[in-house]
């Protein structure tokens, strides 16, 4: 699951994994794959990013930008 705001940065799972490995000092290589490469009975949405704006407006809860700068 991704919780994000389109204005504050979203990331594909591959990009997120690369950043985690980089922060861990790992030299592992992340190889992207497509949903079609691993068929499952459940239908996968084409775009499954969740917008976090309602958390901010309704609950005054702020989730910072995910990427370490």
C-alpha positions in Angstrom: 0.0 0.0 0.0 1.2 3.5 -0.7 0.0 6.5 1.2 0.9 9.7 -0.7 -0.1 13.0 -2.0 0.5 13.6 -5.7 2.1 16.9 -4.8 4.4 15.4 -2.2 6.0 12.5 -4.0 4.8 9.0 -4.7 7.0 6.1 -5.6 6.7 2.8 -7.5 7.6 -0.2 -5.3 10.8 -0.6 -7.3 12.0 2.9 -6.6 11.1 2.5 -2.9 13.0 -0.8 -2.7 16.1 0.8 -4.4 16.1 3.6 -1.8 15.8 1.2 1.1 18.7 -0.9 -0.2 20.8 2.2 -0.8 20.2 3.4 2.8 21.1 0.0 4.1 24.4 0.1 2.2 23.4 -3.0 0.2 24.8 -3.7 -3.3 21.8 -5.9 -4.2 20.2 -5.1 -7.6 16.4 -4.5 -7.9 15.0 -6.0 -11.0 11.6 -4.5 -12.0 8.8 -6.8 -13.0 5.3 -6.4 -14.3 2.1 -7.6 -12.8 1.6 -9.9 -15.8 4.9 -11.7 -14.8 3.2 -13.0 -11.6 -0.4 -13.8 -12.4 -2.8 -14.1 -9.5 -6.6 -14.7 -9.2 -7.1 -11.2 -7.8 -7.4 -8.3 -10.2 -4.7 -5.6 -9.6 -5.5 -2.0 -10.1 -3.6 -0.1 -12.7 -2.8 2.7 -10.3 -3.0 2.1 -6.6 -1.6 5.2 -4.9 -3.6 6.5 -1.9 -4.0 10.2 -1.5 -3.1 11.5 2.0 -4.7 14.9 1.7 -7.9 13.8 3.6 -5.7 12.8 6.6 -4.3 16.3 6.7 -7.6 18.2 6.1 -9.8 16.1 8.4 -7.4 14.9 11.1 -4.5 17.4 10.9 -2.2 14.5 10.4 0.8 15.1 8.2 2.9 12.4 6.6 6.2 13.8 5.4 7.8 13.2 2.0 9.0 9.6 1.9 12.4 10.1 0.3 15.4 11.0 2.4 17.1 14.0 0.9 
